[in-house]
Amino acid sequence: MFVLISMKKADESKKQKAPAKTEDNKGSPEEPESNLGPFEKLKWPELPTKQAIGIPLAVLAIALLITGFTYFTVGSPLHLGLDFQGGTLVTLKTDKTDAALQGEFSQYPLSLITRDPSGTVSIRFSSMEQAQLDSLTAYLANAYPDASLEHTGSTFSATNQSQAVIAIVAAFILMALVIFIIFRDFVPSIAVITSAFSDIMIAVALMNIFGIELTFGTFAALLMLIGYSVDTDILLTTKVLGERKYLDKKITSCRATGLTMTGAAIVAFLVLHIVASYGYLVGFSTIPVLANISTVMIFGLIADLMNTWFLNAGLLKWYMESPQGRAKYA
């Protein structure tokens, strides 16, 4: 009996010593955890908000200047390939120098000679009359039986240009509408759209710098970039909007996930580029279309790292700490 009474008193004393749960702790959100992804411990450069916004905008301005210079020099924002400019492309195997090939095809409107790592030579001719095209076809059949010839008429290429402009403008407008419908807030929506626009323009500028032409393949890559550009931006914006508590922690946890996503995509396209460009070393043929697509995607994804985690994150942080953001997101 004495033992039972003493045990009961000990239990009551423990209950009195235990800290009582306050009502304030019941409804308060827990601090978000940051143990997400293999990039959690990667030191991402932390910049002040103004620099985080200003640096990507400066890079975007440079990209626009490069694109504008290309437009005024060649008449289009990008160097157009055969699909959008028209002409004839001859692909053959030869050890002759460029100078020798220029002399050999001097009677035809030769515009460009390129070589890939496997030794294949691509000779571009601008638009020519049907008689010249027939003469070139006959000459290739005798001198280079294994050569391939691809011809695109000027009317067809002009149609491709107009349809490409309509497609990319429509895709971007529809993406912007979806963003506005999802977030229903002007500043976060503009931040996502600006980031995606910057990704595409930086990719276009790098295409001009490295001499990558606009073909059906690279145009498809630019369209894919619209989707790839907004996925991490939507992830970040969805996580940040709500309460202003733990703003830096939210951005850090999203960044770990976003870097994992974008890093995996970059590695995948890098492998595709290596296989498509250097597969001939192990017995496969080169695939220039896939090599160009993967290159454009890598350009855009690297730009997306900067635009998402500097530009978009900086704009969101500035907005959430502004009087307007404080009033809307308590």
CORQUISUL-V672004 format. One record per residue. RES is the residue in three letters. SS is DSSP state (2 for helix, 1 for strand, 0 for the rest). Layout:
<<RES & SS> <RES & SS>>
//
This chain:
<<MET & 0> <PHE & 2> <VAL & 2> <LEU & 2> <ILE & 2> <SER & 2> <MET & 2> <LYS & 2> <LYS & 2> <ALA & 2> <ASP & 2> <GLU & 2> <SER & 2> <LYS & 2> <LYS & 2> <GLN & 2> <LYS & 2> <ALA & 0> <PRO & 0> <ALA & 0> <LYS & 0> <THR & 0> <GLU & 2> <ASP & 2> <ASN & 2> <LYS & 2> <GLY & 2> <SER & 0> <PRO & 0> <GLU & 0> <GLU & 0> <PRO & 0> <GLU & 0> <SER & 0> <ASN & 0> <LEU & 0> <GLY & 0> <PRO & 0> <PHE & 0> <GLU & 0> <LYS & 0> <LEU & 0> <LYS & 0> <TRP & 0> <PRO & 0> <GLU & 0> <LEU & 0> <PRO & 0> <THR & 2> <LYS & 2> <GLN & 2> <ALA & 2> <ILE & 2> <GLY & 2> <ILE & 2> <PRO & 2> <LEU & 2> <ALA & 2> <VAL & 2> <LEU & 2> <ALA & 2> <ILE & 2> <ALA & 2> <LEU & 2> <LEU & 2> <ILE & 2> <THR & 2> <GLY & 2> <PHE & 2> <THR & 2> <TYR & 2> <PHE & 2> <THR & 2> <VAL & 2> <GLY & 0> <SER & 0> <PRO & 0> <LEU & 0> <HIS & 0> <LEU & 1> <GLY & 0> <LEU & 2> <ASP & 2> <PHE & 2> <GLN & 2> <GLY & 0> <GLY & 1> <THR & 1> <LEU & 1> <VAL & 1> <THR & 1> <LEU & 1> <LYS & 1> <THR & 0> <ASP & 0> <LYS & 0> <THR & 0> <ASP & 2> <ALA & 2> <ALA & 2> <LEU & 2> <GLN & 2> <GLY & 2> <GLU & 2> <PHE & 0> <SER & 0> <GLN & 0> <TYR & 0> <PRO & 0> <LEU & 1> <SER & 1> <LEU & 1> <ILE & 1> <THR & 1> <ARG & 1> <ASP & 0> <PRO & 0> <SER & 0> <GLY & 0> <THR & 1> <VAL & 1> <SER & 1> <ILE & 1> <ARG & 1> <PHE & 1> <SER & 0> <SER & 0> <MET & 0> <GLU & 0> <GLN & 2> <ALA & 2> <GLN & 2> <LEU & 2> <ASP & 2> <SER & 2> <LEU & 2> <THR & 2> <ALA & 2> <TYR & 2> <LEU & 2> <ALA & 2> <ASN & 2> <ALA & 2> <TYR & 0> <PRO & 0> <ASP & 0> <ALA & 0> <SER & 1> <LEU & 1> <GLU & 1> <HIS & 1> <THR & 1> <GLY & 0> <SER & 2> <THR & 2> <PHE & 2> <SER & 2> <ALA & 2> <THR & 2> <ASN & 2> <GLN & 2> <SER & 2> <GLN & 2> <ALA & 2> <VAL & 2> <ILE & 2> <ALA & 2> <ILE & 2> <VAL & 2> <ALA & 2> <ALA & 2> <PHE & 2> <ILE & 2> <LEU & 2> <MET & 2> <ALA & 2> <LEU & 2> <VAL & 2> <ILE & 2> <PHE & 2> <ILE & 2> <ILE & 2> <PHE & 2> <ARG & 0> <ASP & 0> <PHE & 2> <VAL & 2> <PRO & 2> <SER & 2> <ILE & 2> <ALA & 2> <VAL & 2> <ILE & 2> <THR & 2> <SER & 2> <ALA & 2> <PHE & 2> <SER & 2> <ASP & 2> <ILE & 2> <MET & 2> <ILE & 2> <ALA & 2> <VAL & 2> <ALA & 2> <LEU & 2> <MET & 2> <ASN & 2> <ILE & 2> <PHE & 2> <GLY & 0> <ILE & 0> <GLU & 0> <LEU & 1> <THR & 0> <PHE & 2> <GLY & 2> <THR & 2> <PHE & 2> <ALA & 2> <ALA & 2> <LEU & 2> <LEU & 2> <MET & 2> <LEU & 2> <ILE & 2> <GLY & 2> <TYR & 2> <SER & 2> <VAL & 2> <ASP & 2> <THR & 2> <ASP & 2> <ILE & 2> <LEU & 2> <LEU & 2> <THR & 2> <THR & 2> <LYS & 2> <VAL & 2> <LEU & 0> <GLY & 0> <GLU & 0> <ARG & 0> <LYS & 0> <TYR & 0> <LEU & 2> <ASP & 2> <LYS & 2> <LYS & 2> <ILE & 2> <THR & 2> <SER & 2> <CYS & 2> <ARG & 2> <ALA & 2> <THR & 2> <GLY & 2> <LEU & 2> <THR & 2> <MET & 2> <THR & 2> <GLY & 2> <ALA & 2> <ALA & 2> <ILE & 2> <VAL & 2> <ALA & 2> <PHE & 2> <LEU & 2> <VAL & 2> <LEU & 2> <HIS & 2> <ILE & 2> <VAL & 2> <ALA & 2> <SER & 2> <TYR & 2> <GLY & 2> <TYR & 2> <LEU & 2> <VAL & 2> <GLY & 0> <PHE & 0> <SER & 0> <THR & 0> <ILE & 0> <PRO & 2> <VAL & 2> <LEU & 2> <ALA & 2> <ASN & 2> <ILE & 2> <SER & 2> <THR & 2> <VAL & 2> <MET & 2> <ILE & 2> <PHE & 2> <GLY & 2> <LEU & 2> <ILE & 2> <ALA & 2> <ASP & 2> <LEU & 2> <MET & 2> <ASN & 2> <THR & 2> <TRP & 2> <PHE & 2> <LEU & 2> <ASN & 2> <ALA & 2> <GLY & 2> <LEU & 2> <LEU & 2> <LYS & 2> <TRP & 2> <TYR & 2> <MET & 2> <GLU & 0> <SER & 0> <PRO & 2> <GLN & 2> <GLY & 2> <ARG & 2> <ALA & 2> <LYS & 2> <TYR & 0> <ALA & 0>>
//
